[in-house]
């Protein structure tokens, strides 16, 4: 069992398609504390309630302590 935590920057976007067919993307990033990259992605998915609009772009390790 490891007690080490790591800060990850998770870059993602929300992709919407409007009724008229126009696509819209909202880009964002969050910094989360997690054990590994998979857990960081899981935290973001939970934050956005597993939305179909959520697309993960990139996960970067920032700091480990």
N, CA, C and O atoms as CSV, one atom per row, in Angstrom:
chain,resi,resn,atom,element,x,y,z
A,1,UNK,N,N,0.839,-1.175,0.000
A,1,UNK,CA,C,0.000,0.000,0.000
A,1,UNK,C,C,0.889,1.245,0.000
A,1,UNK,O,O,1.783,1.380,0.836
A,2,UNK,N,N,0.641,2.126,-0.919
A,2,UNK,CA,C,1.424,3.355,-1.025
A,2,UNK,C,C,0.587,4.533,-0.541
A,2,UNK,O,O,-0.581,4.668,-0.903
A,3,UNK,N,N,1.185,5.365,0.264
A,3,UNK,CA,C,0.501,6.560,0.742
A,3,UNK,C,C,0.854,7.785,-0.086
A,3,UNK,O,O,0.401,8.889,0.215
A,4,UNK,N,N,1.654,7.603,-1.119
A,4,UNK,CA,C,2.063,8.718,-1.950
A,4,UNK,C,C,0.901,9.171,-2.809
A,4,UNK,O,O,0.138,8.359,-3.332
A,5,UNK,N,N,0.785,10.453,-2.942
A,5,UNK,CA,C,-0.231,11.023,-3.821
A,5,UNK,C,C,0.462,11.839,-4.895
A,5,UNK,O,O,1.600,12.272,-4.717
A,6,UNK,N,N,-0.212,12.044,-5.988
A,6,UNK,CA,C,0.330,12.800,-7.105
A,6,UNK,C,C,-0.731,13.781,-7.576
A,6,UNK,O,O,-1.919,13.462,-7.606
A,7,UNK,N,N,-0.289,14.976,-7.944
A,7,UNK,CA,C,-1.188,15.956,-8.555
A,7,UNK,C,C,-1.133,15.768,-10.058
A,7,UNK,O,O,-0.056,15.724,-10.651
A,8,UNK,N,N,-2.304,15.659,-10.669
A,8,UNK,CA,C,-2.412,15.514,-12.113
A,8,UNK,C,C,-3.228,16.661,-12.680
A,8,UNK,O,O,-4.231,17.075,-12.099
A,9,UNK,N,N,-2.785,17.170,-13.824
A,9,UNK,CA,C,-3.605,18.116,-14.572
A,9,UNK,C,C,-4.323,17.311,-15.652
A,9,UNK,O,O,-3.691,16.688,-16.505
A,10,UNK,N,N,-5.645,17.336,-15.602
A,10,UNK,CA,C,-6.452,16.614,-16.578
A,10,UNK,C,C,-7.079,17.643,-17.514
A,10,UNK,O,O,-7.879,18.478,-17.091
A,11,UNK,N,N,-6.706,17.572,-18.783
A,11,UNK,CA,C,-7.282,18.457,-19.798
A,11,UNK,C,C,-8.398,17.693,-20.506
A,11,UNK,O,O,-8.241,16.531,-20.879
A,12,UNK,N,N,-9.522,18.373,-20.679
A,12,UNK,CA,C,-10.682,17.722,-21.273
A,12,UNK,C,C,-11.541,18.753,-21.986
A,12,UNK,O,O,-11.321,19.959,-21.870
A,13,UNK,N,N,-12.520,18.254,-22.724
A,13,UNK,CA,C,-13.496,19.156,-23.329
A,13,UNK,C,C,-14.871,18.503,-23.307
A,13,UNK,O,O,-15.005,17.281,-23.256
A,14,UNK,N,N,-15.866,19.342,-23.348
A,14,UNK,CA,C,-17.256,18.907,-23.444
A,14,UNK,C,C,-17.711,19.227,-24.860
A,14,UNK,O,O,-17.606,20.366,-25.316
A,15,UNK,N,N,-18.214,18.214,-25.548
A,15,UNK,CA,C,-18.589,18.375,-26.952
A,15,UNK,C,C,-20.103,18.226,-27.091
A,15,UNK,O,O,-20.663,17.163,-26.823
A,16,UNK,N,N,-20.750,19.300,-27.509
A,16,UNK,CA,C,-22.205,19.320,-27.647
A,16,UNK,C,C,-22.583,19.438,-29.114
A,16,UNK,O,O,-21.874,20.072,-29.895
A,17,UNK,N,N,-23.694,18.830,-29.486
A,17,UNK,CA,C,-24.275,19.010,-30.810
A,17,UNK,C,C,-25.661,19.617,-30.606
A,17,UNK,O,O,-26.518,19.022,-29.953
A,18,UNK,N,N,-25.872,20.800,-31.168
A,18,UNK,CA,C,-27.146,21.494,-31.024
A,18,UNK,C,C,-28.177,20.915,-31.976
A,18,UNK,O,O,-27.847,20.157,-32.888
A,19,UNK,N,N,-29.430,21.285,-31.749
A,19,UNK,CA,C,-30.541,20.794,-32.584
A,19,UNK,C,C,-30.348,21.156,-34.057
A,19,UNK,O,O,-30.768,20.409,-34.942
A,20,UNK,N,N,-29.713,22.301,-34.320
A,20,UNK,CA,C,-29.518,22.730,-35.713
A,20,UNK,C,C,-28.296,22.072,-36.364
A,20,UNK,O,O,-27.968,22.375,-37.511
A,21,UNK,N,N,-27.615,21.163,-35.624
A,21,UNK,CA,C,-26.470,20.441,-36.163
A,21,UNK,C,C,-25.126,21.076,-35.869
A,21,UNK,O,O,-24.084,20.483,-36.148
A,22,UNK,N,N,-25.137,22.278,-35.307
A,22,UNK,CA,C,-23.891,22.973,-34.987
A,22,UNK,C,C,-23.225,22.316,-33.783
A,22,UNK,O,O,-23.876,22.027,-32.779
A,23,UNK,N,N,-21.906,22.083,-33.897
A,23,UNK,CA,C,-21.146,21.500,-32.788
A,23,UNK,C,C,-20.473,22.594,-31.981
A,23,UNK,O,O,-20.025,23.602,-32.529
A,24,UNK,N,N,-20.407,22.385,-30.673
A,24,UNK,CA,C,-19.776,23.347,-29.777
A,24,UNK,C,C,-18.890,22.577,-28.802
A,24,UNK,O,O,-19.295,21.542,-28.273
A,25,UNK,N,N,-17.684,23.083,-28.566
A,25,UNK,CA,C,-16.749,22.471,-27.621
A,25,UNK,C,C,-16.368,23.481,-26.551
A,25,UNK,O,O,-16.057,24.634,-26.850
A,26,UNK,N,N,-16.397,23.039,-25.319
A,26,UNK,CA,C,-15.951,23.848,-24.184
A,26,UNK,C,C,-14.728,23.147,-23.600
A,26,UNK,O,O,-14.828,22.028,-23.098
A,27,UNK,N,N,-13.571,23.813,-23.668
A,27,UNK,CA,C,-12.325,23.231,-23.185
A,27,UNK,C,C,-12.068,23.672,-21.747
A,27,UNK,O,O,-12.374,24.802,-21.366
A,28,UNK,N,N,-11.498,22.757,-20.952
A,28,UNK,CA,C,-11.230,23.047,-19.559
A,28,UNK,C,C,-10.115,22.127,-19.073
A,28,UNK,O,O,-9.748,21.168,-19.753
A,29,UNK,N,N,-9.582,22.425,-17.896
A,29,UNK,CA,C,-8.633,21.531,-17.245
A,29,UNK,C,C,-8.808,21.671,-15.745
A,29,UNK,O,O,-9.165,22.739,-15.248
A,30,UNK,N,N,-8.557,20.597,-15.034
A,30,UNK,CA,C,-8.626,20.574,-13.581
A,30,UNK,C,C,-7.388,19.889,-13.044
A,30,UNK,O,O,-6.841,18.988,-13.679
A,31,UNK,N,N,-6.952,20.316,-11.882
A,31,UNK,CA,C,-5.845,19.658,-11.193
A,31,UNK,C,C,-6.442,18.855,-10.041
A,31,UNK,O,O,-7.143,19.396,-9.186
A,32,UNK,N,N,-6.152,17.559,-10.035
A,32,UNK,CA,C,-6.692,16.667,-9.012
A,32,UNK,C,C,-5.563,15.889,-8.347
A,32,UNK,O,O,-4.506,15.669,-8.939
A,33,UNK,N,N,-5.805,15.482,-7.116
A,33,UNK,CA,C,-4.870,14.656,-6.367
A,33,UNK,C,C,-5.371,13.212,-6.462
A,33,UNK,O,O,-6.508,12.915,-6.095
A,34,UNK,N,N,-4.513,12.323,-6.956
A,34,UNK,CA,C,-4.913,10.931,-7.145
A,34,UNK,C,C,-3.702,10.018,-7.029
A,34,UNK,O,O,-2.561,10.478,-7.011
A,35,UNK,N,N,-3.966,8.720,-6.951
A,35,UNK,CA,C,-2.899,7.722,-6.840
A,35,UNK,C,C,-2.217,7.471,-8.182
A,35,UNK,O,O,-1.015,7.212,-8.235
A,36,UNK,N,N,-2.994,7.550,-9.271
A,36,UNK,CA,C,-2.443,7.315,-10.604
A,36,UNK,C,C,-3.324,8.005,-11.646
A,36,UNK,O,O,-4.339,8.609,-11.298
A,37,UNK,N,N,-2.940,7.917,-12.916
A,37,UNK,CA,C,-3.671,8.592,-13.993
A,37,UNK,C,C,-5.104,8.085,-14.117
A,37,UNK,O,O,-6.027,8.868,-14.339
A,38,UNK,N,N,-5.288,6.781,-13.973
A,38,UNK,CA,C,-6.638,6.211,-14.087
A,38,UNK,C,C,-7.572,6.762,-13.016
A,38,UNK,O,O,-8.734,7.062,-13.292
A,39,UNK,N,N,-7.069,6.893,-11.811
A,39,UNK,CA,C,-7.879,7.453,-10.717
A,39,UNK,C,C,-8.193,8.928,-10.968
A,39,UNK,O,O,-9.284,9.395,-10.641
A,40,UNK,N,N,-7.246,9.655,-11.546
A,40,UNK,CA,C,-7.477,11.065,-11.872
A,40,UNK,C,C,-8.600,11.200,-12.898
A,40,UNK,O,O,-9.465,12.066,-12.766
A,41,UNK,N,N,-8.587,10.354,-13.905
A,41,UNK,CA,C,-9.651,10.362,-14.917
A,41,UNK,C,C,-10.980,9.980,-14.274
A,41,UNK,O,O,-12.016,10.565,-14.590
A,42,UNK,N,N,-10.953,9.011,-13.383
A,42,UNK,CA,C,-12.165,8.579,-12.687
A,42,UNK,C,C,-12.780,9.730,-11.885
A,42,UNK,O,O,-14.000,9.890,-11.858
A,43,UNK,N,N,-11.936,10.521,-11.239
A,43,UNK,CA,C,-12.415,11.669,-10.458
A,43,UNK,C,C,-13.113,12.679,-11.373
A,43,UNK,O,O,-14.175,13.196,-11.026
A,44,UNK,N,N,-12.524,12.962,-12.534
A,44,UNK,CA,C,-13.128,13.904,-13.476
A,44,UNK,C,C,-14.453,13.355,-14.009
A,44,UNK,O,O,-15.431,14.094,-14.116
A,45,UNK,N,N,-14.488,12.090,-14.336
A,45,UNK,CA,C,-15.737,11.476,-14.816
A,45,UNK,C,C,-16.832,11.553,-13.751
A,45,UNK,O,O,-17.994,11.813,-14.064
A,46,UNK,N,N,-16.458,11.327,-12.504
A,46,UNK,CA,C,-17.420,11.423,-11.411
A,46,UNK,C,C,-17.911,12.861,-11.273
A,46,UNK,O,O,-19.099,13.092,-11.046
A,47,UNK,N,N,-17.006,13.826,-11.409
A,47,UNK,CA,C,-17.356,15.242,-11.306
A,47,UNK,C,C,-18.409,15.622,-12.357
A,47,UNK,O,O,-19.318,16.403,-12.078
A,48,UNK,N,N,-18.277,15.066,-13.557
A,48,UNK,CA,C,-19.206,15.368,-14.645
A,48,UNK,C,C,-20.245,14.257,-14.842
A,48,UNK,O,O,-20.871,14.175,-15.898
A,49,UNK,N,N,-20.425,13.415,-13.843
A,49,UNK,CA,C,-21.466,12.381,-13.790
A,49,UNK,C,C,-21.465,11.480,-15.021
A,49,UNK,O,O,-22.524,11.165,-15.564
A,50,UNK,N,N,-20.270,11.064,-15.466
A,50,UNK,CA,C,-20.109,10.177,-16.629
A,50,UNK,C,C,-20.857,10.667,-17.859
A,50,UNK,O,O,-21.457,9.876,-18.586
A,51,UNK,N,N,-20.818,11.964,-18.085
A,51,UNK,CA,C,-21.514,12.586,-19.208
A,51,UNK,C,C,-20.999,12.049,-20.542
A,51,UNK,O,O,-19.801,11.817,-20.708
A,52,UNK,N,N,-21.904,11.858,-21.477
A,52,UNK,CA,C,-21.519,11.429,-22.826
A,52,UNK,C,C,-20.776,12.535,-23.564
A,52,UNK,O,O,-20.088,12.269,-24.549
A,53,UNK,N,N,-20.910,13.770,-23.097
A,53,UNK,CA,C,-20.274,14.922,-23.733
A,53,UNK,C,C,-18.799,15.054,-23.347
A,53,UNK,O,O,-18.043,15.744,-24.031
A,54,UNK,N,N,-18.387,14.406,-22.268
A,54,UNK,CA,C,-17.029,14.544,-21.732
A,54,UNK,C,C,-16.021,13.736,-22.545
A,54,UNK,O,O,-16.197,12.538,-22.765
A,55,UNK,N,N,-14.965,14.411,-22.985
A,55,UNK,CA,C,-13.867,13.770,-23.716
A,55,UNK,C,C,-12.557,14.165,-23.041
A,55,UNK,O,O,-12.237,15.351,-22.953
A,56,UNK,N,N,-11.797,13.177,-22.565
A,56,UNK,CA,C,-10.505,13.427,-21.922
A,56,UNK,C,C,-9.455,13.609,-23.019
A,56,UNK,O,O,-9.321,12.766,-23.906
A,57,UNK,N,N,-8.715,14.715,-22.951
A,57,UNK,CA,C,-7.699,15.000,-23.958
A,57,UNK,C,C,-6.305,14.567,-23.515
A,57,UNK,O,O,-5.569,13.948,-24.283
A,58,UNK,N,N,-5.943,14.897,-22.269
A,58,UNK,CA,C,-4.562,14.689,-21.836
A,58,UNK,C,C,-4.503,14.658,-20.302
A,58,UNK,O,O,-5.265,15.346,-19.623
A,59,UNK,N,N,-3.576,13.840,-19.773
A,59,UNK,CA,C,-3.335,13.785,-18.342
A,59,UNK,C,C,-1.834,13.976,-18.118
A,59,UNK,O,O,-1.021,13.209,-18.634
A,60,UNK,N,N,-1.473,14.998,-17.348
A,60,UNK,CA,C,-0.067,15.300,-17.066
A,60,UNK,C,C,0.206,15.218,-15.577
A,60,UNK,O,O,-0.554,15.741,-14.762
A,61,UNK,N,N,1.306,14.552,-15.229
A,61,UNK,CA,C,1.726,14.516,-13.829
A,61,UNK,C,C,2.409,15.837,-13.497
A,61,UNK,O,O,3.304,16.279,-14.217
A,62,UNK,N,N,1.982,16.465,-12.401
A,62,UNK,CA,C,2.542,17.750,-12.016
A,62,UNK,C,C,3.494,17.615,-10.842
A,62,UNK,O,O,4.600,18.154,-10.868
A,63,UNK,N,N,3.072,16.904,-9.825
A,63,UNK,CA,C,3.828,16.874,-8.577
A,63,UNK,C,C,3.526,15.575,-7.822
A,63,UNK,O,O,2.383,15.119,-7.800
A,64,UNK,N,N,4.554,14.984,-7.205
A,64,UNK,CA,C,4.360,13.776,-6.402
A,64,UNK,C,C,4.889,14.041,-5.005
A,64,UNK,O,O,5.983,14.580,-4.839
A,65,UNK,N,N,4.106,13.658,-3.995
A,65,UNK,CA,C,4.522,13.846,-2.603
A,65,UNK,C,C,4.023,12.710,-1.746
A,65,UNK,O,O,4.273,12.691,-0.541
